[in-house]
Amino acid sequence: MAGLSLATQNRVLNVDWLIHNSGFQAKLSRQGDRELSLDNGLIRRTFRIAPNAATVGLDNLMTGEAMVRAVKPEAELEIDGKKYPVGGLVGQPNLAFLRPDWLDGMHADPNAFQFVKYEIGPVFAPMQWKRKRHSSDLEWPPKGISLTFRYQHPKLSGIDVSIRYELFDGIPALMKQLKVENHSGKGIRINTFKSEILGVVEAQSEVDFFQNWILPNIDVYSDFSFNGMTPVGSSKVMHWVEDPDYLSQVNYDRKTPCQLESYPPIGPDYALGDGQTFDSHRIYEMVHDSYDRERKALGVRRLFRTFAPWATENPIMLHLTTTDPVKAKQAMDQAAECGFEMVIFSFGSGLDAEDTSNTNITKFRQFADYAHSKGLEIGCYSLLASRRIDDDNDAINVKTGKPGGMIFGNSPCLQSKWGIEYFQHIKTFLEKTGFDLLEHDGSYPGDPCASTSHPGHEGYLDSQWKQWREISDFYAWCRERGIFLNVPDWYVLAGSNKTGMGYREVNWSLPRDQQPIHARQNMFDGTWLKAPSMGWMFVPLTEYQGGGDSATIEPLKDHLEVYGLHMASAFGYGVQACYRGPRLYDSPETKALVIKWVTWFKKHRAILESDILHIRRADGRDLDMALHVNSNLDEPAMAVIYNPTHAALTRELIMPLYYAGLTDRVVVEDENGNRTIKRLDRQFRVKIKVTVPAMGVASFVFRRG
């Protein structure tokens, strides 16, 4: 295999971690008395522990690349206005590369926190996950090993700092978290911190000014994420910056983004009392072995399933628009009859989850009891941010000293009196009614607050951190109780189950025949960084965002073709839509249609909820499709193909089955049970001939031959 990269050789030899990852087990090894390594066969992070603890290597074992070029502190703390490195070594003569023989000549920074000892242990579960409903059979916490370094500073008696690393089996990713314990006998203030500082080999060298740099092939994801529906758009703590000490870099202005740092954008300005502990956000660093978009996306989706396995819960849900007892119970009856799994009292239904009066609790407890008697889970909607409470409780703009000017205009401060009581009310409602789901709209988007009178924070600099902690603790509370969380914001690593797949709400007011095409475009685009179960779609059974009769499906019996296409589109992508309306069917024919698609989805649920390969995006002109793959299943691949035109289309399609773990022969089975045996080509592809009826759908399962 001369001439092939190490990553390609590994894949040819059938040891691709994205297909077979059981052989990559995390372990700790010691080299002499001065070095330790965390290694799982995919990545290796190496540390010197004398004269101070420092990362001296991050190796991509999939490609053979050494990714660290310079030794940096392991973290940085600003305490009471003074900055202190944590760990690290200084004295490297050239920061373009790191020669092993230089390490013995490097020394500890006397201003830094100094390494005291290390501890080895198991992986820690940051929250409990109560499994109440269908999900992937994933371990929690994932298997792996932890390594904790403990540091002290000679001039800061009683301030103990620890950095915890976790390396996991079967995935090229590690977790890192910083902790500060105060036993000094007095209060201190953590003004700012950096929980990661890595001097990484640059991915691109440019002499001149350059704007759109190619970045090193490392991604960082964190539980400190908000104001976005994707892990990229919501990221707040991953920063690629220039390294001012890297004097030999090619860029004339020394602006190459080759230093990876993780820190919150504001504060936290955290007052840490004697005997108290401060925990930073968690970061998950993932090393990729390719710049191929599909392969990287498969890795990212694997990361989130590994570290947020609750995101594989994927109940079929009706968004109910009424709380009228007769209509609501009729809708629950329909949902149970059709195989739906959850009913949500949607926005505008009349439910108020902040009302904890006995009358309100009793009313909705009765609804919950009825739903549970039908084998259904039940949920509610609550709006948090993007609304005004009053001058005393709204977030205060630091520039004006007044409410307003927030991300969504006005927003309550989560650490105001109202904000603190809000979470108490929601907890009370969920506990006393027995509800199983919370759709939490307008989740905290990151607005800081300049108020100095709110009980939960001191001022602007500590407000963002404390508000984020408040909502994260609440989501962990829900996760521990098995309460499903629909949150239109990226709180997945903090405990939420699902966010929007990504769509423009007003598009549901377009003519109804255009909506399924938009939906498949949205799901094609949304599943690059989300598994199908991680994003919801929408079906406007009744009018939503305008559009009138031409945009809605009601009366359902009059628009069966579009109703069926909506279900075929969502279920075919493995995605659950919010079917929003007062009922699911209005005739025997409508009922039969709903049952047909629910039954089909449940028959193939395991593969439909698995990874999607992006073959052809919907364009309304020709066939589009979703290809699902999962090498661990008896149905390791399934293609769902859509014809958006008004004429039958016959095409020859090439299906890439490498990530399905298929290597030689494959059995191709159509929806009627007809089977043919085909051989894969040398790129693990198979060619199939399909005919899809006008405005129709066809599906094929691929099995081992």
N, C-alpha and C positions, 0 to 999 in steps of 0.2 A: 504493500500500500504506500509505496514511496510517493512523495509529492502531496499526499493528503494531510490536512491538518489533523491535530490530535483529536479535536472534537468530531471531525468527520470519521476518523478511524474508529472511535468509540461507538458511533452510531452504526457504522457498518458491522461492527462486531456484536451488535445487538445488546449494548449496555447503555442505551440512551435513557437517562433518568426520567424523561417525560413519558417513556413507555414502560420500562421495567426499573423501578427505583429501590427495590428491596435490598440490593447489595451495598447500598451506600449508608453505612452506619457511623454515627458521630462518635468520636473518641478523643481523649486527651492523651498526648504523649509528651514526654520530657526528654530534652536533649542536654545531657550534662546537668550542671547545677545552675545554669543561667538562662535556659530557654524552655518555653512551653509552646505546644501547638494544639489548636483545635482543628480537627480534620474529619471530613466525612467522605473523602474520595472525590468530592466535587469542588470544594473550596478548602483552603487551609489558611487560618490566621495564626501567625507566629508572634510570640511575645518574648522580649527580654525581661527578666525580673531582677536584674542587678546591672548597674547601681540604682536603677529605678525601673518600674514596669512601663513598657512601651511596646506598641505594635511595630515590629520590624519586618513583617511580611504579610501580604494578602495575596495568595496564589490561586489563580483560576486553574484548577487541575483538569478541567474539561478541555482547555485550549493550551495549557502550558505557560500562560502569561503570568509574569510577576507584576502585580498591579500597584504596589507601593513603591514610590521613588524616594520618599523622604520620611524620616521619623519625626513625629509630631507629638504633642501632649495627647493623652487619652481623653481629656476633657479640659474645660476651663470653668472656673467659678469666680464670680464677682461677689465678694462678701463685704458688707459695710463699706462699699465704695472702692474696694481694692481688688484687682484681678490676680488670680492665682492659677497657674497651670496645675493640672492633676496628672502626675506621672510624666512620661516622656524622657527623651535624652537629647542633649545638645552637643554640638561639635562636629556635625556631619560636614565634610569639606565641600561637597557638591550635591545640590539637591535635584539634579537631573536623573540620578540613579543611585542605588544604595548597594555598595560593595560590602559583602559580609566581613571582610577583614578590617573595615572601618569601625565596626561596632565596639570592639574592645577598647578603642581609643576615645569613645564618646562618654560623656559624663552626665550626671543629674543636674538639673537646674536647681540651685539652692532656694529659689523662690517657690518651687513647686511642692505640692503635696507628695510625700514620699511613700513608696510601696512598703507595706508592713507584712502582709501575708496573703495567701490565696486559699480559696475553698472550692471544692468540687462537689457537685450535687446533681439532682435531677432537674428537669425542666419544670418551671413553675407556671401554673394556670393563673393568668391575671384576673379571671373571673370564672364563676361556676356556670355551667351550661346545663340547664334542666331540659332533657329531651322529651318533648311532649308530642311531637308529630313527625311525619315522614321526613327523613333527611338522609344524606349520604352516610354510609357506615365509616365514619372517620374518627380517629382517636382524639380524645381531648383530656389533657394536653397532648400535643404530638410528642413522639418519642425523641429523645435527644439527651444532651448533657449541658450542664451549666458550669461556668467558671467565674468566680467572683474575686476581684482584686480589692483589697482594703488598703486605704491610704490615711496618713496623718500628716499634719504640718507642724514643724518644730515651734512655730510662733503662734499657733492657734490651738491651744490646749483644749481638748474635749470635743473638737470638731472632727468627726469620723466620716470619711467619704468612701463609698464603695461603688464599683462599676461591675455590673453583672452582664456577662455574655452568655448567650444560649445558642448552641449549634444543634441542628436537627437532622434526623435521619432522612435521607432520600430527597433533599432539596438544597440547592446552593444558596442558602440564606441563613443569616444569623440575626439574633435579637441583641440589642444593647440598651441598658438603662442605667442612669446615674441616681445615686441615693446619698443624702446628707443627713447625718444624725447629730443632734446638738446635745452634748453633755457638758457644756462649758460652764454651767451655772448662771448664764445670762442669755438674753435674747440676741439673735443675730438677724441680719437681713440678707437674703440671697437676691441681689439686684438683678443679675443676669447669669446665664450659664450656657455653655456649649457642651452637649453630651457626646459629640463626635467631632474629631478633627483628623482627617486623613489626607496625607500628601500622596495623591494618586497620579499614576502615569497619564500624561495628557493623551487624549484620543486624536488630537489634531494640533499641528504646529503651523502658525502663520506669522510671518514677519510683520505684516501690515495690520491695520485695524480690521477686525472681523466681527460680524454681528451674530450670525447664526452658527455658533460653534457646534461641532460634533463632540458630544460629551463622553467621558469614560463609560464603559458598559456596566455600570452599577446603578441600580435603582434603590431608592430609600422610601419606605412607606411607614406611616406612623398612626397611632391612635389620636394624635393631635392634628385632626383634619376636619375641615368644615367649609361651608360656602362653596359647594361644588358637588356634582353627581358622579364624578370619576375620581380615582385616586390621584390623578395628575392635577386636575383642576382644583382639588380641595387641599393639596399639599401645602403646608405652612412651615415646615421645619427642615426641608431639604434645600440646601443652598450650595451651588457650585460657585466658588469665588476664586479670585486670583491669589497666588501665594507670594506675598511681598518679599519673602526671603529667598525665593527661587531666582537667583541672579543670572543663571546661565541659560534661561529659557530663550527660545527663538524669537518670541514676540518682542518687538522693539520697545513697546510701552509696558511690557511685563504684565499683560492683562489676560493671559491664558487661564481659562477656568479649570483649574486642575487641583483644587483643594476642596474636599467635601466637608461641609460643616452642618451640624444639626443644632438648631436653637429656635426658640419661639420668637415671633416678630416683636413682641412687646413684653417687657418685664422678664421674669414674673414679679420682681420686687416683693418677694415672699418673706413675711415676718415669721421666723422660726424660733419659737420659744424653747426654753430649756426643757430637755426631755422629749422634744418633738422630732419627727422625721419628715423629710421632704423627698418625694419620689418624682423624678422627671417623667416626661412622656416616654413611651417605648418606641424604638425605631427598629425596622426590619430591613436589613441590607441584603439585596439580592444581586448576585453576580450572574451575568448572562454569558452564554458561549457563542452568541451570534447576534448580528444586527438585523437579521431577518424579522420582519414585523410579526408574522404569524407565530414564529417560534418564540419570540420574546413575549407575545401576548399569552401564549399557552403557559409560559412560566409564571407570569403575573397572576393569571387566574388560579394556577396551582397554589401560589403563595397565599391568596386570600381564602381558598378552601382549607388550607392547612392551618392558618392562624385565626380564622373566623369561620369555623365549620358550620355554625348556626346559619350562615348565609346560604347553605344548601337546602334549608327548609323552604318549601315552595308550594304552599296551600292554594287550592283553586278557590277564588273568592268572589262573592257577590257584594258590590257596594250598594247598599240599600239606601234609598233616598227618602224613606218615611219612617216615623216611629209610631204611626197609627197601629194600635195593637192587632186589629184584624188583618190589615194589609201586610204588616211585618211578619206575622205568623204564617200567612199564606205564602209569602216569599220564602220563608225558612222551609216550609213544606216542599216547595218546588226545588230549592237548593238541595235538600236531602234526597229527593227523588231522582235528581239528575246527576248525583255523584259529586256535587260541590262539597267543599270541606270547611268553608268559613264564610260567615256573613258579617259585614262591617256596616255599622250605622255611619254613613258617609257624611261629608260636609253638607250642610243644608238640610239634614234629616230632622233636626230638632233636638238632638242629643247634646247635652252640656255636661262634659266630664268634670268641670270645676264645681258643679253643684253637688255637694255631699249631704244635702238634706235627706232625712229619712224617706220622704216621699219619692225623691228622685232615685235614691239607692234601691228602694223597694221595687219601683217600676222596672228598672233595668236588671235587677236581680231575677225578676220573673221572666224577662226576655232571655237571660242567660240560661236559666233552668230549662226553658222550653227548647232553646237551641241545642243544649247538651243532651236533652232527651231524644233529639233527632240525630245525634251523632255529629253535630256541627260545633265548630268553635265560633266564638262571637267576639266582635271588636268594636272599637269606637274611634272617633276622630277628635283631635284637639289641636287648636292653633296656638302656637307659642309666640314666636317673634312676628315681625312685620305687622304689628298693630300697636295702637296707642293705649296706654293705661291712664296715666296722668303725670303731671310735672314731678310729683314726688317719687314715682316709681319707674319712669322711663329712663333709658340710658341717656346720659348727658354728653353732648358733643364737646370735646376738649377745646375746639377752636372758638365756639360761640358761648359756651357755658350754659346752653339751653338744650332741651330735647330736640330731636330731629337731626337730619343729616347722616343717619345711619345707612347701612347697606340697603335696607328696604324702607327707607324713610324713617318712621318711628319704630322703636322696639323697646319692650320692657327690659330692664336690667335684671338678670337672673339672681343677682345678689341684693336686690332691693327687698323691702318687706313683702311686696306683692310676689316677687319672683320666688322667694323662699317658701311662701305659703302656697304658691301654685303647685310646686312639686309635691307638697304634702297633700293637697287636695286630689291630685291625680292618683297618687298612691292609694289614698283612701278609697276612691271610686273603684279602682281596679281590684283591690283586695275585697271590698264588701260586695261588689256585684259578681265577682268571679269571672270577669271578662278575660279573654285570652289574647287580645291584640290591642295595640295602640298605634293608630296612624298619627304620627307626630309631625304636623305640618309647621313650616316656619321654624324649624329647629334652629338652635343657636348658631348664627352665621359668623360669629367672631367679633361682634361690635364691642369695642372698649367703652368704658363709662368713666367720665371725669367727676362723678359725684363724690363728695367726701362725707355724705351723711347716710349712705346706704349701709345697713348693718353687716353685710357679708363681705365688703371690701373696703380698703382705705382710700383709694383714689384711682387715677387713670392707670398707673403702671401695673397694679396687681389685679385689675378688673378682668382682663381677658382670661388670664390663667384661672382665676377662681370661678368665673362663669363656665369655662370649659370643664373644669373639674366637677362642678355641680351637675351638669347635664350628663357627663360621662359616668359619674357615680349612679345617677338615676337609670341610665341604660343598663349598667351592670346589674342593678337591682332587678330590672325587668328580666334580664337574661337568666338570672339565678332562679326566677320563678316561672320560667318558660313562657313569658309574655312576648308574643311576636311583635316586632317593631318595624312598621313601614315608616321610613324617615326619608324625605326628599333631600338628603344631604349625606355626605360620605362619612358616616359614623360606624362603619362596618367593624373596624378593629376595636371600637369602643363598645360594641355589643349589639348594634342594629342588624336586622336581617336583610333588609331590602331597601333600595332607593329607586328613583325613576330610571327607566332604561335610557331615557333621553328623548324627549319629543317637545314640540312646541304646542302648548295647550290649544291655541286658537285653530290649529289644523284640524281639530275634531269638529269644527264648524264648517269644514269644506264639504262638498257633495259626497254623499256616503260611498259612492263607488270608487272615489280616490283614496279613501282612508286606509284600506288594507295595504295599498302599495306604499303609502307613507309609513305605515306600521312596520312593514318588512324592511324598509330602508332604515328606520330607527333601530330595529333589533339587529340588523346586520352591523350597523355602526356601533351600537352600544355594547355588543358582545366581544369587541376587541379586548376590553379591560374588565368586563364583567362576565361571570358565568351566567347562563340563562336564568338561574334561580335568583340572581342578585339584583335584577331590575324588573320593575313592573311596567306593563303597558296599559292601554285604556280602550274601552269600547263604550261609546255613548249610546246606550239603549234609549235614553231620553236626551233632550236638548242640553248641550253643554257648550258654554262660550259662544252661544248664538248659532246661527246657521239655519234655524227653523226646521220645517218638516224634511227638507231635502238632505239635511245632515244627520238625521237621527234614524234609528232602526225601528222604533215604535211607529205604527203597530208592527210587532215582530213578524207575524204571519204574512205580512205583505212584503217583507224584504228578507226572505229566507236565504237568498243567494249571498247577499252581503253579510248577513249574520253568520252564515257558515264560513265565509271567507275570513272574517275576523277571527273566529275560533280556530280555523285551520292554520292561519298565519301565526297566531300566538302559540298554540299548542305545538305546531310544527317546529317552532324555534325553542320549545321547552320553556317558554316564558309565560307567566301568569299575568293576565290583564285584569284591570278593575272593570268588571261589568257593572256599569252604574245605571241603576234604574229601580223601579218598584217591583220587578218580577223578571223571571227568566224565560217564561213561555206564556203564550196566549192562545194556543191551539194544540191539538194532538200532533200536528206536523211539526210545529216549533219545538215541542217537547222531545220528539224523536230526534230532531236535528241536534239539540244540545246533548242528549244522552249519547248519540253516535260519536261526537267528537270527544266528549269526556272519556268514554270507554276506550276509544282509540288511543288517547293520550296515556291513560293509565296502563294499557297493555304494553306500551313502549316507554314508560316513564323513565326508566333508568338511563337508557341511551339518549332520550330527548333532553334530559337535564344535564347531559354530559357536554364536553367541550364542542364548540362549533368551529369548523374551518370555513374561512370566508372565500367562497368560490365565485359567486356572481351576485352582485347587488341588484335589487329591484330597480327597474327603470321604466316599466310600463310598456316596453317594446318587444321583449323576448323573455324566455324563461329565466327565473331567478330561483335561488335555492339555498337551503341550509344543509350542511353535511356535518353530522354529529359523529364523534369518535370517542371510544373508551376501550382500551386494550384489555381491561379487566372483566368485561362483560361477555355473555354468550352471544349478544348482539353487539359486536364491537364497532359497527358503523351503521348509520342510517342516513339516507338522503331524502329530504322532503323538497319537492320541486313544484313551483307555482307557474301557472300560465296566466298572465294579466290581460291577454288579448281576447278578442271575440272570435277567434278561429283556433281550431286544434293545431298544435305545433308538434312536429316530430324532429328530434335532434339526437345527434351522437354526443355524449358527454363524457369527459374524462374525470374520474373520481380518484383523488390522491388518498391512499389508504395506509400510508406509512405510520401515522400516529394512531391508527387503529390496531397496530401490532400485527397486521396481515403482511405476509412475506412471499407467499408462493401462489397457492390457489385460493379462490374465494367463491362462495356460493352466493349468488345474487337472487333475492326473493322479492317479488313485487307484492302489492297489497292484496292480490288475489291468491297468494300462496304459490304462484308459479316460480320454479327454480331453474337456474342455469348455473353451470360451473365455468369459471373463467380463470385464466392465469394473469397474474400481475406482471407488468413489465419491470424493467430493472430499476425504475424509479418508484416502484410500489404503487403503480396506478392501474386502474382498470377502465376500459371503455364500455359504456352501455348505451343502448339505443332506447329512447323513451318517446312515447307519445302522450301528451298531456292535453286533455280536452279544453275547450274554450272556457276561460274563467275558472279553470279547474286546478286540481292538486293531484300529484302522484307521489308515491313513496316507495323506497326500496331499502331493504335490510341486507347488509353484507355480513356473512358468517364465514367461519373458517372452513376451508374446503377439505 
